[in-house]
């Protein structure tokens, strides 16, 4: 979340950057400033009254030790109402702090200066395009027909077991899935990321720390009996490893990676754009997370974008990179790059990765700090990226590598699959 001091001292800039997001509830900014002003005044009154009470208590004790009981009793009478006033001010301060927190968590992160204004995905900037569309046979099929033809992914069986959006991977489909996971993890560890195996359920504090709560609770599966949430991405548990932690500056950057299934309740509309693997409620993903010094975070964002692109290049996929406009960015992000691969069979772009810099938005919630060489403690910057999300990568491989004889496996995956063709 944003820092209250920054909002108070930079009101106009905050309003300007929120406008880039197309954020409409700008009245929250003044509500936060006024609530904070009342909170600070109440804190000052409480501190002053507490100091007077402490001074009076010392004076009374000194008088009693010197046998001046009457004078001590007189001061007790004079200051008798202070205890009740302190209690009332403490209660008021607690309420104001709750109110302030309730207001501030409703503000999204402020877009970085390179982020352009815009309302929808149509306003995103294309910053790079790589390769050319695959040349396919005249009778090329979308992946949901290919998976049925080669019996490698069964969507109907998933509906029987659980419901729509929970496919069953079979035979070479399951092995392709496992091959991609290992391929992504091996490349991440070779790039200096430490592999972590983390829980697939998190508590509410973890969901709040990375910004899924209270903004996205409707998109998460909630285990009500235990008040736990199925993770929407490994970003949540991996970043929360450092909640309430003070790092040393020399520990930075911290680079972690992890494979997890991801669970999302988001309901899609009907049509080809959400058919098959295009949108699922459960899917696999390898995530990369970095915790870095604030001065280095935007260079790290570029490095992470280039890293994800290197994976797509090794897989031989035609892709493009988008810088998201303010209105299409996630609630917690300051700047995001999306990577989309071209589906030649569907004749559309499929998003396969988002790489984001959250600046201090998550670390402020997490109380994730580092101590510099001068001994000063400050908030770290957090970043994360999909490297990569599997469903649409699988869809792109199946569609773009289809031939009259079957589906060719990209060469870099063959040592993982143990086969070079699905036929």
N, C-alpha and C positions, 0 to 999 in steps of 0.2 A: 504494500500500500504506500501511498505518498506520505511524505513526512510533513507534519503539521507546520513546522517552522518554515519549510519551503513554501507552502501554500500561503501562509500569512505574509511572507516577505516578497512573494512574486505573484501576487494576485492576477495582474494583467497577463503575464506570460502563461500562467496556468489556464486562464480562460481562452487565450489564443490557441494553445496546443489542444485543448479539449474541442475547440471548434474544428480542428483538423480531423478529429475523430468523428465529427458529426454528432457529438454528444449533446443531448438536449437538456439534461437536468443540471444546467449550470448554476441554478440557485443554491445547489449544495455547497458551492465554494464559499459564498457569503455566510451560509449557515454554519459551516465549519469554522470560519474565522470568528464569528460572533460567539459561538459556543466555546471556542478555545480562549477567547478574551475573558469570558465569564469564568471559565475554569482557572485561568491564571490569577484572576483577581481573588477568587475564592481560596486558591492555594496560598496567596500572599497573606490574606486575612487569617487563615488557619495557622500559617507559620508564625505570624506576629503574635497571635493569641497564645499559641503553644509556648513561645519564648517568654511571654509575660507570666504564664502559669508556672513554667519551670523556674523562673526567677523568684516568683512569690513562694514556691515550695522550698527553695533554698533558704530564702529569708526567714520563713517560718521555722525551718529546722534549726537555723542558727540562733534564733530568739529562744526556742525551747531549750536548746543546750545551755544557754546563758541564764536560764531561769526566768525569762521574761514572757511568762505564759499569757498575760493579758494582752500584750502587744501582738503576740502571735495569733491569738484568737481574733483580734480585731482585723488583722490582715486576712484571716480565713473568711470572716464575714464579708469583707470588702471584695474578695475574689471568688466568692461562693458560686457565682453564676458562670464562671469561666468553663468549668467542666462540661456543663450542659451546652454552652455555646460551641465548644470544641466538638462535641458529639454531633451537633446539628451541622456544623460546617464540614465535618468528615463525611457525613451522609450525603450532603449536597455535592461535595467533590466527587464522591463515588458515582453518583447519578450522572453528573456532567461528563465524567470520563467515559462512562458507558454510552451516553448520547453521542459524544465526539467519535468514539470508535464506530458506532452504528452509522454515522454519517460518512466517515472517511472511507470505509470499506466499499461504499457505493461509487466511489470515483475510480475510473480506470487509470491505467498508467498513461503518462504523457508521451506522445509520439516524439521520436528523435527528429532533429531538424531536417533530415533527408526525406522523411515520410511526407508524402503529398496528401492533401485533403481529398476526400472522396467518400461516397456512401456505400458502394457495393463493389463486388469483384470486378465489375466492368471498368472501374477506375484504377485498377492495379497497373503498375508499370512493368513492362517487359524489359529486363536489363541484360539478358543474354539468351541466345538460342544456340544449341549445339546439335550438329548432325543434320540428317535429312530423313523424311519419313521412309519407312520400310516399303519395299515393293512387294505386294502380295499377289497371290493367285486371284484370278477373276472371281472364283467362288469362295473367297476368304470369309471366315465365320467369326463372330464375336466369341469371347472366351466361354460364355455359358453354354454355347453349343459344342465347343471343343471339349469342355470338361465332361459333357455327357457322351460324346462320341468315343473318347478314349477312357472313360470310366475312371477319372482321377479325382474329381470333386463331386460330391453328391449333396445338392442343396435340399432336395426333398427329404432325404434321410435326416438331415439336420432339423428340418421342420418337425418331423416325427418325434425326435428325441427331445428337442427344446422349443424351437420356434423359428420363424424367419430370421435370417441374419446370423445363423450359427451352422456353417457348412461342415461337412465331414470330408476330410482329405483322405484319399485312398491310394494305395500302391505308389506309383511313380509321382502322383500328386503330393503325397505325404513326404516322400523323399526329396522332392524339389523344395518343398517348404523347409525341411530340415537343412538342406544344402544352403539355402539362402541365409538362414539364421547363422550357420557356422561361418559362411563367407563374410557376412557383415561383422560378426564378432572378431574373427581373425584379423580383419583389416583394422578394426578399431583398436585392438590391443597393439598391433604393429605401429599404429599412429600415436601410441603413448597413452591410450585410455586404459584405466584399470577396470577389469571386469568385476561386476558386483552381481550377486544373486540376492534378490530382495523379496519381501513379502508381496503378495498380490492383493492383500487387503490392508487398508490403512484406517487410522482413527481420524476423528474430525479435526484434531489439531494439525495433522499432516495435510489434510485437505485444505485447511485455512492457510497453512504456511505457503503453499505454492499457488494459491489463488483459485482453486476449484470451488471452495466454499467461502462465502455463501453465494457465489455467482452462478455455479453450474450444478447445484445439487440435483436438479431435475434431470440432468444428463447422466448421472452416476447411479449404479445399482447399489442400493442401501440394504445391508443386512441388519434389519431393525432390532432383532433380539440382542445383538451385541453392539449395536451402534457403530458398525464398521462399513467401509465403502470399498467395493471392488475398484481397482485402479483403472483410470482411463488411459494411462500411459506410465511407463517406468520413471518418467520425470518426477512423479510425486514421491515415491519412496526413496529414490536415489538422492534427490535434492534435500529431502528431509533428514538424511543421514547427518546433516550439518546444522539442524535446528538447535538453537541455544548454544552454539559453539563459537568460541573466540579462537580464530586461527592466527598463526604467525605470518607475517608478510612473506617470509621466505618459503612458506608452504604453497604459495600460489604460483602458477595456476594449479587447481585440482581438476583432474580429468577422469571421469568415470563413464563406463558404459554398462548396459545391462539389457538382456533379452527378457521380455515378459509377454504373456498374453495381455490384451487390452480389452476393456469392457465399456461399452458406451450405449446408453439407452436411446440416444437421439433417433427419432423416427424420420425416415425418409419418405418422400412422396413416391408415387408410382411412376414407372417409366424406365427407359434404358439407362438413364444416367445413375440410377441406384440399383440396377439389376445385377445379379450374379455377385461378383467380388467387389463391385464398385462401392458398396456401402454395407458394412456388417456391424453387428452388435458385439461380436467377439472376433478379434484378429491378433496376429502376432506382429511384434515390432522390436527392433533393436534401437535403443536410444543412446545418445551421447549427451553428457552434461558437463559443463565447466563452471567452476567458481574462480573468478579472476579479479585482479586489481582493476579498479574503475578506469584508470588511465589506459588500459589495454583492451577493454571489452569490445570495442568496435572493430579493432583489428582481428580479435579472436572470432567475432561474428563472420568476418570475411573468410577467415581460415576454415571455419566450420562449414560455411557454404561451399567452399572449394573442395573440402573433403567429401561432402555428400555428392557433389558433382563427379568426383573421381570414381565413385562407386557406379554411378550411372554410365559413365564412359566405359568402364571395364565390362559392364553388362551389354554394351553396344546399343544403348537405347537413345533415341532422339528425344531431347528434353529442352525445356526452357526454364529460366529463372525469373520469378516475379518479385518485385518489392511491393508488399501490400500497402494499399492506401490506408489512411487513418480509420475509415469506416469498416474495413474488412479485417483489421487486426484483432487478435485475441485481447481480452480484457486486461491481461497482465503485461502484455508486450509493449516495448518501446520501439522496436523495429523487427520486422519479420521478412524473411525470404521464403517463398514457396517454390518447390521444384515440381514441375509437372512433366510427365512423359506422354508422348503421342501414341494413342491407340489407332493404328492404321485401320483396324477392322471396324471400330466404332466411329472413326473420324472425329475424335475429340481428345482433349487434353485431360489427363488423370493426375490429380495431386498425389504425390508419393512422399513428400517431406515438407516439414516446416522447420526453419531454423530461426530462433528468436533470441534477442537480447532483452532481458527484463530489467536491466540496470539494477537499482536498489529496491524495486517494487516487491519482489519475493523476499529478499534478505531482510527488509524492514519487518515483514511479517514473521519471518523465521528467527529474527534476532541473530542473524548470521553475520559475524563481524571478524575483522582481522586487526591485529595490533602492528602498527608500523614501526620502523626502526627508531623513531623518536618517542615511542611509547604511546602514541595517540591511537585510539580505537575508532575504526570507521566501518561502515557497511561495505560488504563486498558486492560485486556484480555477479549475477547468475545468468547462464545461457543454456539452452538445450536445443536438440535437433533430432529429428527422425533419421536414422541411418541404417536401415530404412524401414518404412511400413510395408509389410509383405503383400497384402491382398492385391493392390493395383500394380505392384511390380510383377507378381505372378500373372495377372491379367495381361499386362503389356508383353511379357515374355511369350505367353501362349499365343497371343494374337500376332505379334510382330515377327515371330520366328516360325510361323506355320508354313508348311510346304504341302505339296501334293502327297508326299510320302509320310508326313507326320510333323511333329514339332521338334525343331532342332534345339538342343540345350546350348546356351552360351558357353564358349570354350572354358571360361574361368570357373564355371560351376561343375565341370565334368568330374574333377577329382573328388568333389563332394557328393555328387549324385551316384557316381559309378556307372552311368549310362549317358549316351550322347543324343538320344532320340526318344521321344514319346510317340509310339505308334501302336 
